[in-house]
Amino acid sequence: MARRGHSLLLLVLWTLTAPARPGPGEEGDGGWQRRGAAPAAVAEEERCTVERRADLSYAEFVQHYAFSRPVILQGLTDNSFRALCSRKRLLASFGDNVIRLSTANTYSYQKVDLLFQEYVEQLHPQDPTSLGNNTLYFFGDNNFTEWASLFQHYIPPPFGLLGTTPAYSFGIAGTGSGVPFHWHGPGFSEVIYGRKRWFLYPPEKTPEFHPNKTTLAWLQDTYPALTPSARPLECTIQAGEVLYFPDRWWHATLNLDTSVFISTFLS
């Protein structure tokens, strides 16, 4: 087993098995890190191969990233929207709403409806042995009428692509959850609370994965044996950062904490 892959795997598994502790409050983590959260110092990323940019101009974005490679954008966070996404505020505003959950496999075949409050209260670390079709998470199937009072306050990344229209997808997921490899059109993904690790391959490089195994299982079973040339681009997106992914890039995600996030798809 490669040393780097082994270290990342141990880091994630330690996070999943850490004892529960009270969250530090609304200001720090929005009250989300209440179940099985690990101390922040433990889960610092070891490897990042995606460039981070602050004060990126639109011309630079189009020339260097829009059609060629991912980039992490910094300094775009709207703290007023972040405050609206605290655990307390979301439960007060949307606790009685019915949300639609998707299975965490590549094709997301199954959908399950549940009260938002029940989903939040049941959040727990991912079982590493669970299959994707037995793992449910909240992302993508948002009722835009019911959630309009939240979305109207979100300021998306300032870069668009000619001929595309932005569409939002909001999500909340527990530690160790995520979506296995898949691809679609270009877009942005912002972490509001928590941390989300991304693994990305260009369109011409299909990753080795099983469509019904979770990202956590892939990290445990496949990632450690990858040669350096076969490894994906990867990085941990911190709260307040935005990842841009180009059209048709393969990507998988893994939440290192209970995470709140919003994506802006350009279609």
C-alpha positions in Angstrom: 0.0 0.0 0.0 1.4 3.4 -1.0 2.3 5.5 2.0 0.3 8.6 0.8 -2.8 6.5 0.2 -2.5 4.8 3.5 -2.1 8.1 5.4 -5.3 9.5 3.8 -7.3 6.4 4.4 -6.2 6.3 8.1 -7.1 10.0 8.4 -10.6 9.5 7.1 -11.3 6.3 9.1 -10.1 8.1 12.3 -12.6 10.9 11.6 -15.4 8.4 11.2 -14.7 6.5 14.4 -13.9 9.5 16.6 -16.2 9.9 19.6 -19.0 12.4 19.4 -18.4 15.8 21.0 -20.5 19.0 21.3 -20.2 21.5 18.5 -18.4 24.8 19.2 -21.5 26.8 18.3 -23.2 28.6 15.5 -20.3 30.9 14.6 -17.7 28.2 14.0 -19.4 25.3 12.4 -23.0 26.4 12.4 -23.9 23.8 15.0 -23.4 20.9 12.5 -20.4 19.1 14.0 -22.3 17.3 16.8 -22.1 13.7 15.8 -18.8 11.9 15.5 -16.8 15.0 14.6 -13.1 14.8 14.8 -10.9 17.7 16.0 -10.0 19.9 13.0 -6.2 19.4 13.4 -6.6 15.7 12.8 -8.2 16.0 9.4 -5.9 18.4 7.7 -5.4 17.3 4.1 -2.2 15.8 3.0 -2.4 16.1 -0.7 -3.8 18.8 -3.0 -3.2 18.9 -6.7 -5.9 21.4 -7.7 -4.7 25.0 -8.0 -6.1 27.6 -5.6 -6.7 31.1 -6.8 -7.9 34.4 -5.2 -8.7 37.5 -7.2 -9.0 35.6 -10.4 -10.2 37.7 -13.3 -12.8 36.5 -15.8 -10.3 36.6 -18.6 -7.9 34.3 -16.7 -10.8 32.0 -15.8 -11.8 31.5 -19.4 -8.2 31.3 -20.7 -6.8 28.9 -18.1 -9.6 26.9 -16.5 -13.1 27.1 -17.9 -12.6 24.5 -20.6 -9.4 22.8 -19.4 -9.0 22.1 -15.7 -10.5 22.5 -12.2 -9.7 25.4 -10.0 -10.5 26.3 -6.4 -11.7 29.9 -6.0 -11.2 31.8 -2.7 -12.5 35.0 -1.3 -16.1 34.7 -2.7 -17.9 33.7 0.5 -21.1 35.6 1.4 -21.2 35.3 5.2 -24.8 36.4 5.4 -25.8 33.3 3.4 -23.6 31.2 5.6 -25.4 32.4 8.7 -28.7 31.3 7.2 -27.4 27.8 6.8 -26.6 27.1 10.4 -28.3 24.0 11.8 -30.6 26.1 14.1 -31.7 28.5 11.3 -32.3 25.8 8.7 -34.4 23.6 11.2 -36.4 26.7 12.2 -37.1 27.6 8.6 -37.4 24.2 6.9 -37.7 21.6 9.6 -41.3 20.6 8.5 -40.5 20.5 4.8 -40.4 17.1 3.0 -37.1 16.6 1.2 -36.2 14.0 -1.3 -33.1 11.9 -0.7 -31.0 10.1 -3.3 -29.0 6.9 -3.1 -25.2 7.4 -3.2 -24.5 5.3 -6.3 -23.4 6.6 -9.6 -26.8 6.5 -11.2 -28.9 7.6 -8.1 -31.8 5.3 -8.9 -33.7 5.3 -5.6 -35.4 8.3 -4.1 -36.9 8.5 -0.6 -39.0 11.3 0.9 -38.4 12.4 4.5 -39.0 15.4 6.8 -36.0 17.6 6.8 -35.9 17.6 10.6 -35.8 13.8 10.7 -33.0 13.7 8.2 -30.9 16.2 10.1 -31.5 14.5 13.4 -30.5 11.1 11.9 -27.2 12.3 10.4 -24.4 10.0 11.4 -20.9 8.9 10.1 -21.0 6.7 7.0 -20.7 3.0 7.5 -17.7 1.9 5.4 -19.4 -1.4 4.5 -22.6 0.1 3.2 -23.3 -0.1 -0.6 -24.2 3.0 -2.5 -27.9 2.0 -3.0 -28.3 1.6 0.8 -26.8 5.1 1.5 -29.2 8.1 1.3 -28.2 11.7 1.2 -29.8 15.1 0.6 -28.6 16.8 -2.6 -30.0 18.0 -5.9 -33.7 17.2 -5.5 -34.6 20.6 -4.1 -38.1 22.0 -4.2 -37.2 25.5 -5.5 -40.5 27.0 -4.4 -40.2 25.8 -0.8 -36.5 26.7 -0.6 -36.8 30.0 -2.5 -36.5 32.0 0.7 -33.0 30.6 1.1 -31.8 30.5 -2.5 -32.7 34.2 -3.0 -29.9 35.2 -0.6 -27.2 33.2 -2.3 -24.7 35.0 -4.4 -23.2 32.6 -7.0 -19.6 32.7 -8.3 -19.1 35.6 -10.6 -18.1 33.6 -13.6 -20.5 32.2 -16.2 -20.1 30.5 -19.5 -21.7 31.8 -22.7 -24.9 30.0 -23.5 -25.4 28.5 -20.1 -28.0 29.1 -17.4 -27.1 28.6 -13.7 -29.2 26.2 -11.6 -28.7 25.6 -7.8 -28.5 22.3 -5.9 -28.3 22.5 -2.1 -27.2 19.7 0.1 -26.3 18.4 3.6 -24.5 15.2 4.3 -22.9 13.3 7.1 -19.2 12.5 7.7 -17.9 9.9 5.3 -20.8 10.2 2.8 -20.3 11.4 -0.7 -21.1 10.6 -4.4 -19.0 8.1 -6.4 -17.5 8.9 -9.8 -19.8 10.4 -12.4 -19.8 13.3 -14.8 -22.1 16.0 -16.2 -21.8 19.6 -17.4 -19.6 22.3 -15.8 -20.3 24.0 -12.6 -19.2 25.3 -9.2 -19.5 23.7 -5.8 -19.2 25.8 -2.6 -18.7 24.4 0.9 -20.7 26.4 3.4 -19.9 24.4 6.5 -17.6 21.4 6.9 -15.0 20.0 4.4 -15.4 18.1 1.2 -12.7 16.1 -0.5 -12.8 15.9 -4.3 -11.3 13.4 -6.7 -11.3 14.4 -10.4 -10.2 12.9 -13.7 -10.4 14.5 -17.2 -13.0 13.2 -19.6 -10.5 11.0 -21.5 -9.4 9.2 -18.4 -12.2 6.9 -17.0 -11.5 6.1 -13.4 -11.5 2.6 -12.0 -14.6 2.3 -9.7 -17.7 0.2 -9.0 -20.9 2.3 -9.6 -22.6 0.8 -6.4 -19.7 1.3 -4.1 -19.4 4.5 -2.1 -16.5 6.9 -2.4 -15.4 5.8 1.1 -15.2 2.1 -0.1 -13.3 3.3 -3.3 -10.8 5.2 -1.0 -10.3 2.1 1.1 -10.2 -0.6 -1.7 -8.9 1.1 -4.9 -7.2 4.4 -4.1 -4.2 2.9 -2.2 -3.1 0.7 -5.1 -3.2 3.5 -7.7 0.1 4.3 -9.3 1.2 8.0 -9.3 0.2 8.4 -12.9 -3.2 6.8 -12.2 -4.1 9.0 -9.3 -6.8 11.7 -9.7 -6.5 15.4 -9.2 -7.6 15.8 -5.6 -8.0 18.4 -2.8 -10.1 19.1 0.3 -12.4 22.1 -0.2 -12.7 24.0 3.0 -15.6 26.1 4.2 -15.8 29.3 2.2 -14.0 27.8 -0.9 -15.6 27.1 -4.3 -14.4 24.4 -6.7 -15.0 24.8 -10.4 -15.2 21.6 -12.5 -15.2 21.7 -16.3 -17.6 19.9 -18.6 -17.6 16.1 -18.5 -14.9 15.8 -15.9 -15.2 12.7 -13.8 -15.5 13.5 -10.1 -16.3 11.8 -6.8 -16.7 13.5 -3.4 -16.2 12.6 0.2 -17.4 14.7 3.1 -14.8 14.8 5.9 -17.3 16.4 8.3 -21.0 16.9 8.3 -21.1 19.3 5.4 -23.4 21.9 4.1 -22.8 22.8 0.4 -24.4 24.3 -2.7 -23.6 23.7 -6.3 -24.2 26.0 -9.3 -24.6 23.9 -12.4 -24.1 25.7 -15.8 -26.4 24.1 -18.3 
